[in-house]
Amino acid sequence: MAAFVVLVFHLVQQHTLTALPYAGLAVDFFYVLSGFVIAYAYEQKILSGQMQTREFIEVRIKRLYPLIFLSTSIGILLALVAVVFKDSITMSQLLKVSALGLLLLPSFVFPQWLTAYPLNMASWSLTFEAFVNLVYISIVRQLTNKALVLILASSWVALLFLVIHAHGIGGGNNQEGWSLGFLRVMFPFFAGIALYRFRPQPKEKPITGIILLLVFPVILLMDFRNYAICSLIYVSIIFPAIVYAGSGITISHRANAFLRQLGLLSYPVYIMQGPILRIGEEVIKHIHSNTLLLLFSAFEFCAIVLVSWIASKYFDEPVQRILRGQKLFRKGHVIRNS
């Protein structure tokens, strides 16, 4: 649901930059969820010595980077078209921004554009995800509950500074204020770690789960006054409360299978949308009917979901199997990967 909210947010931004001010906070929800999921999946393995620091880093790179590489490569191809036909950027600039983009580093090559990630606008949050993952694996063995509380307290103060400085929670995606992303990621991620450690015993509450799924996007798509205070409340209280409540819910096997597929689609939808929306922006320049614009936005939404599913099914999953050293079965042949 958060990934779909981000997609709707970016579709609306193609027409106006002032609508849906809270939708961008879906990224901060991702950080809370990421902290919970990473602790759930790896913390006991790390603390027991079953997983070393290098293994953790390798696992995270293998999980995230293939689709980053694919989506950024598409962005590079689109930029190459701009080099050849539009003469708006030079080949030298393209080479620089391509190297930075593939390394998940910000680009300040194009001062005429706001974004620090011109090849794939969604990449910015993965930069700070990688940063906070490294912080976590560096300290997790010494991260007692008391130390965790101290980190939460200090990172919340940093978040408050961010709110005062930027008039709300923001930063990280554009060239101006890119470094604010470091302040933005710490509290929600470690809040997710705390939620994992103090999670409730799960009970089957399907109605509560459905309500959470329905209320969550509504909260992000609403427009309250005083964004600064409300955004702080969202990240400090509402998002952790949603993850905490969700972690205490189990659902039926049939519903779980369906929702698991949606969950697997969320990351591809998030990371693949940037280059496709870039194509859409060029098309929109030639559409002058509001009805056609609305229909085209609906088409973009469906196209991104479809492309994301294809990328997940026929690129990411095979690459993940190769990286895990599993066998690939194709047309009756077995290919063993070293």
C-alpha atoms as one frame of an Amber mdcrd trajectory, in Angstrom:
protein
   0.000   0.000   0.000   2.858   2.378   0.797   4.474   1.662  -2.583   1.188
   2.364  -4.365   0.817   5.633  -2.422   4.301   6.687  -3.570   3.347   5.825
  -7.154   0.147   7.879  -6.948   2.162  10.716  -5.403   4.614  10.740  -8.305
   1.803  10.542 -10.858   0.149  13.578  -9.291   3.501  15.383  -9.205   3.574
  15.188 -12.992   0.779  17.785 -12.915   1.285  19.681  -9.650   4.028  19.686
  -7.034   1.878  20.958  -4.168  -0.711  18.164  -3.897  -0.553  15.237  -1.433
   2.125  16.691   0.866   2.004  13.712   3.252   2.315  10.995   0.605   6.092
  11.391   0.500   6.208  10.255   4.131   5.536   6.728   2.871   9.334   6.531
   2.581   9.635   7.171   6.320   7.125   4.398   6.908   9.374   2.158   4.785
  12.228   2.957   7.146  10.184   1.926  10.203   9.107  -1.259   8.457  12.649
  -1.910   7.270  14.034  -1.709  10.801  11.425  -4.179  12.014  11.887  -6.627
   9.136  15.695  -6.573   9.238  15.743  -7.192  12.984  13.128  -9.927  12.561
  15.122 -11.643   9.810  18.717 -11.216  10.958  19.174 -10.052  14.540  19.127
 -13.466  16.207  21.414 -14.898  13.524  23.897 -12.059  14.054  23.840 -12.221
  17.845  24.206 -16.011  17.839  27.203 -15.843  15.499  25.419 -17.600  12.623
  25.776 -14.480  10.451  28.874 -12.306  10.270  29.054  -8.652   9.265  30.273
  -9.451   5.764  27.439 -11.935   5.225  24.844  -9.384   6.311  26.221  -6.773
   3.906  26.302  -9.321   1.075  22.713 -10.388   1.765  21.454  -6.801   1.707
  23.323  -5.972  -1.509  22.042  -9.109  -3.212  18.495  -8.339  -2.135  18.382
  -4.687  -3.167  20.928  -4.066  -5.898  19.700  -6.111  -8.914  16.571  -3.986
  -9.374  18.519  -0.820  -8.594  20.906  -1.789 -11.400  18.045  -2.559 -13.804
  16.048   0.612 -13.141  19.144   2.835 -13.189  20.307   1.225 -16.435  16.956
   2.093 -18.011  17.467   5.645 -16.771  20.923   5.676 -18.390  19.442   4.570
 -21.732  16.832   7.323 -21.542  19.536   9.869 -20.753  21.522   8.587 -23.718
  18.532   9.382 -25.916  18.621  12.912 -24.515  22.330  13.130 -25.389  21.725
  12.051 -28.978  18.465  13.777 -29.849  17.873  16.631 -27.420  21.391  17.915
 -26.878  20.376  18.892 -23.329  23.219  17.011 -21.642  26.686  15.974 -22.779
  28.186  12.493 -22.948  30.724  13.497 -20.302  27.920  14.482 -17.948  26.092
  11.244 -18.682  29.145   9.150 -17.831  29.579  10.963 -14.523  25.947  10.741
 -13.480  25.749   7.093 -14.602  28.702   6.075 -12.426  27.216   7.923  -9.456
  23.762   6.469 -10.045  25.005   2.882 -10.260  26.906   3.427  -7.008  23.787
   4.864  -5.322  25.532   8.185  -4.827  23.955  11.619  -5.284  24.677  13.606
  -8.400  25.323  17.338  -8.463  26.228  17.255 -12.153  23.061  19.044 -13.283
  22.571  22.194 -11.193  19.566  23.123 -13.359  17.584  20.203 -11.909  16.461
  19.823  -8.310  16.904  16.073  -7.955  20.123  14.509  -6.718  19.175  11.259
  -8.486  18.300  12.224 -12.061  18.481   8.690 -13.496  16.099   7.136 -10.989
  14.316   9.402  -8.534  13.480   6.562  -6.130  17.121   5.643  -5.568  17.686
   8.340  -2.973  15.955   6.465  -0.164  18.059   3.360  -0.875  21.218   5.397
  -0.282  20.104   6.127   3.256  18.743   2.617   3.679  22.245   1.326   2.911
  23.746   3.844   5.335  21.498   2.891   8.248  22.003  -0.818   7.514  25.739
  -0.275   7.909  25.180   1.611  11.157  23.008  -1.226  12.439  25.408  -4.057
  11.627  28.270  -2.037  13.141  26.591  -1.677  16.536  24.009  -4.465  16.824
  26.206  -6.712  18.978  26.491  -3.915  21.550  22.935  -2.671  21.047  21.327
  -3.389  24.402  17.792  -2.176  25.001  19.211   0.698  27.070  21.528   1.694
  24.214  18.619   1.418  21.794  16.553   3.817  23.901  19.460   6.298  23.925
  19.748   6.069  20.127  16.022   6.598  19.759  16.105   9.639  22.043  19.089
  11.262  20.308  17.824  10.475  16.808  14.408  11.905  17.689  16.108  15.142
  18.736  17.860  15.111  15.352  14.481  14.555  13.702  13.085  17.517  15.604
  16.001  19.627  14.363  15.173  18.492  10.825  11.536  19.521  11.263  12.538
  22.962  12.536  15.187  23.449   9.860  13.162  22.173   6.879   9.669  23.068
   8.174   8.735  19.422   8.245  10.221  16.028   7.552  11.948  16.106   4.181
  15.338  16.066   2.526  17.533  13.464   0.964  16.066  13.436  -2.531  17.140
  16.817  -3.901  20.564  18.405  -4.282  19.668  21.071  -1.758  19.205  19.392
   1.587  20.527  15.999   0.463  22.520  15.526   3.687  19.322  15.897   5.724
  18.527  12.337   4.696  21.004  11.107   7.318  18.916  12.784  10.029  15.698
  11.544   8.461  16.472   7.825   8.420  17.864   7.145  11.887  14.825   7.469
  14.145  12.289   5.527  12.054  14.713   2.698  11.337  15.729   2.184  14.965
  12.098   2.610  16.012  11.474  -0.429  13.822  14.249  -2.285  15.669  12.598
  -1.422  19.001   9.196  -2.520  17.712  10.663  -5.889  16.832  12.162  -6.349
  20.278   8.965  -5.376  22.080   6.472  -6.785  19.578   3.174  -8.222  20.857
   2.189 -11.866  20.685   0.446 -12.354  17.331  -3.260 -13.172  17.256  -5.582
 -13.740  14.331  -7.329 -10.414  13.792  -8.275 -10.236  10.102 -10.713  -7.345
  10.553  -8.060  -5.240  12.319  -5.615  -6.040   9.520  -8.098  -4.975   6.838
  -8.792  -1.724   8.694  -5.058  -1.003   8.902  -4.639  -1.601   5.165  -7.540
   0.723   4.350  -6.760   3.484   6.844  -3.040   3.656   6.095  -3.241   5.040
   2.520  -6.036   7.419   3.540  -3.769   8.921   6.211  -1.005   9.483   3.654
  -3.319  10.965   1.027  -4.962  13.493   3.350  -3.882  17.114   3.642  -3.690
  18.502   7.178  -2.574  21.985   8.074   0.752  22.565   9.831   2.822  19.999
   7.976   5.810  20.452  10.291   4.067  19.246  13.443   1.887  16.675  11.704
   4.808  15.097   9.835   6.651  14.709  13.135   3.582  13.038  14.648   3.294
  10.722  11.658   6.878   9.480  11.907   7.178   9.538  15.703   3.831   8.000
  16.638   1.476   6.944  13.844   3.868   4.897  11.693   5.381   2.992  14.646
   1.853   2.355  15.975   0.763   0.894  12.621   3.792  -1.408  12.444   3.309
  -2.445  16.080  -0.368  -3.225  15.519   0.371  -5.046  12.288   3.066  -7.166
  13.896   0.458  -8.538  16.312  -1.862  -9.768  13.580  -1.933 -13.154  11.880
  -4.194 -13.896   8.942  -5.546 -16.927   7.160  -3.343 -18.956   4.841  -5.297
 -17.935   1.740  -5.160 -14.218   2.544  -1.504 -14.531   3.493  -0.605 -15.994
   0.094  -2.312 -13.096  -1.705  -0.842 -10.373   0.507   2.594 -11.952   0.290
   2.498 -11.515  -3.487   1.559  -7.855  -3.032   4.420  -7.501  -0.566   6.881
  -9.000  -3.032   5.665  -6.509  -5.635   6.135  -3.458  -3.424   9.893  -3.017
  -3.848   9.824  -3.474  -7.660   6.964  -0.954  -7.926   8.914   1.525  -5.823
  12.282   1.261  -7.548  11.113   0.734 -11.161   8.677   3.635 -11.427  11.195
   6.464 -11.915  12.418   5.743 -15.464   8.912   4.835 -16.672   7.474   8.039
 -15.272  10.254   9.901 -17.051   8.935   8.541 -20.348   5.436   9.540 -19.272
   6.541  13.114 -18.659   7.612  13.429 -22.290   4.268  12.075 -23.467   2.298
  14.403 -21.187   3.868  17.422 -22.879   1.822  16.572 -25.976  -1.512  15.943
 -24.208  -3.767  18.965 -23.814  -6.991  17.362 -22.612  -7.665  16.913 -18.886
  -9.644  13.750 -19.582  -6.818  12.278 -21.627  -4.320  13.262 -18.936  -6.374
  11.389 -16.333  -6.636   8.333 -18.568  -2.919   8.455 -19.306  -2.101   8.603
 -15.579  -4.246   5.499 -15.055  -2.394   3.845 -17.937   0.955   4.796 -16.376
  -0.111   3.266 -13.065  -1.067  -0.027 -14.710   2.042  -0.025 -16.916   4.362
   0.498 -13.946   2.714  -2.307 -11.980   3.015  -4.608 -14.988   6.639  -3.687
 -15.735   7.479  -4.084 -12.046   5.955  -7.569 -11.989   7.869  -8.537 -15.144
  11.105  -7.142 -13.699  10.531  -9.066 -10.485   9.517 -12.331 -12.138  11.929
 -12.485 -15.064  14.895 -10.481 -13.839  15.112 -10.197 -10.068  13.986 -13.727
  -9.185  16.411 -15.443 -11.615  19.240 -13.169 -10.474  18.427 -13.906  -6.832
  18.558 -17.636  -7.558  21.930 -17.234  -9.243  23.274 -15.199  -6.339  22.078
 -17.850  -3.908  23.789 -20.516  -5.993  20.571 -22.378  -6.710  19.802 -24.426
  -9.787  17.944 -22.903 -12.703  15.536 -25.161 -14.574  14.868 -24.138 -18.137
  13.443 -26.196 -20.994  14.393 -29.439 -19.362  18.000 -28.425 -18.742  19.612
 -27.862 -15.406  22.127 -25.058 -15.086  24.178 -25.273 -11.911  25.599 -21.978
 -10.704  28.942 -21.841  -9.014
